[in-house]
Amino acid sequence: MSDYELSDIEIKTLDNWIMLNILPQKASKKNYTSYALKNLFEESQDGFFITNKQFKEAMVRCNFSPVNKNKLNWDFRVSLKSES
């Protein structure tokens, strides 16, 4: 079984979207799950289908730490730039 692979351009597009749209928060009133953030990316202008696992990997690549790595959908203490 092979995972759907992202191209270098797709990886750059995804990482760029994360850096432009997601802000780290030390203490956040609301956590966002990896699945919710993945869906926001997919619905964005530059978005395309990705797996939850690929989104979690991208968040780690962009220096975001999950609250609990043992959960299927990781929670992140972040806010969206569109909210600020």
C-alpha positions as a Python dict, from the first residue, in 0.01 Angstrom:
ca = {
    (1, 'M'): (0, 0, 0),
    (2, 'S'): (157, 329, -104),
    (3, 'D'): (53, 670, 21),
    (4, 'Y'): (-49, 940, -219),
    (5, 'E'): (276, 1135, -268),
    (6, 'L'): (293, 1514, -284),
    (7, 'S'): (513, 1676, -547),
    (8, 'D'): (777, 1931, -446),
    (9, 'I'): (552, 2209, -578),
    (10, 'E'): (256, 2079, -374),
    (11, 'I'): (473, 2062, -60),
    (12, 'K'): (590, 2422, -117),
    (13, 'T'): (230, 2536, -178),
    (14, 'L'): (106, 2365, 139),
    (15, 'D'): (393, 2492, 357),
    (16, 'N'): (350, 2842, 217),
    (17, 'W'): (-24, 2836, 295),
    (18, 'I'): (48, 2728, 654),
    (19, 'M'): (306, 3005, 705),
    (20, 'L'): (75, 3270, 555),
    (21, 'N'): (-247, 3166, 728),
    (22, 'I'): (-170, 3006, 1065),
    (23, 'L'): (-28, 3184, 1369),
    (24, 'P'): (118, 2999, 1668),
    (25, 'Q'): (-41, 3075, 2006),
    (26, 'K'): (111, 2992, 2344),
    (27, 'A'): (-231, 2988, 2507),
    (28, 'S'): (-531, 2965, 2285),
    (29, 'K'): (-898, 2975, 2376),
    (30, 'K'): (-961, 2743, 2084),
    (31, 'N'): (-749, 2464, 1944),
    (32, 'Y'): (-776, 2366, 1580),
    (33, 'T'): (-752, 2003, 1477),
    (34, 'S'): (-527, 1893, 1195),
    (35, 'Y'): (-839, 1770, 1014),
    (36, 'A'): (-1017, 2107, 1039),
    (37, 'L'): (-706, 2293, 920),
    (38, 'K'): (-656, 2041, 637),
    (39, 'N'): (-1011, 2114, 517),
    (40, 'L'): (-949, 2491, 528),
    (41, 'F'): (-641, 2439, 313),
    (42, 'E'): (-829, 2221, 64),
    (43, 'E'): (-1103, 2486, 30),
    (44, 'S'): (-852, 2769, -15),
    (45, 'Q'): (-769, 2927, -351),
    (46, 'D'): (-444, 2728, -387),
    (47, 'G'): (-576, 2416, -211),
    (48, 'F'): (-589, 2057, -332),
    (49, 'F'): (-663, 1719, -174),
    (50, 'I'): (-420, 1603, 94),
    (51, 'T'): (-442, 1342, 367),
    (52, 'N'): (-464, 1428, 735),
    (53, 'K'): (-121, 1263, 780),
    (54, 'Q'): (30, 1486, 508),
    (55, 'F'): (-115, 1793, 676),
    (56, 'K'): (23, 1690, 1016),
    (57, 'E'): (367, 1636, 860),
    (58, 'A'): (349, 1981, 701),
    (59, 'M'): (260, 2145, 1033),
    (60, 'V'): (564, 1981, 1197),
    (61, 'R'): (783, 2091, 901),
    (62, 'C'): (660, 2448, 963),
    (63, 'N'): (755, 2424, 1335),
    (64, 'F'): (407, 2381, 1482),
    (65, 'S'): (384, 2135, 1770),
    (66, 'P'): (70, 1931, 1836),
    (67, 'V'): (-86, 1926, 2182),
    (68, 'N'): (-105, 1543, 2181),
    (69, 'K'): (59, 1330, 1910),
    (70, 'N'): (-129, 1019, 2026),
    (71, 'K'): (-463, 1143, 1892),
    (72, 'L'): (-568, 1075, 1532),
    (73, 'N'): (-654, 1441, 1471),
    (74, 'W'): (-382, 1649, 1632),
    (75, 'D'): (-486, 1965, 1816),
    (76, 'F'): (-275, 2275, 1751),
    (77, 'R'): (-268, 2592, 1963),
    (78, 'V'): (-301, 2831, 1671),
    (79, 'S'): (-517, 3105, 1534),
    (80, 'L'): (-594, 3194, 1175),
    (81, 'K'): (-468, 3523, 1036),
    (82, 'S'): (-818, 3583, 897),
    (83, 'E'): (-948, 3592, 1258),
    (84, 'S'): (-708, 3858, 1378),
}
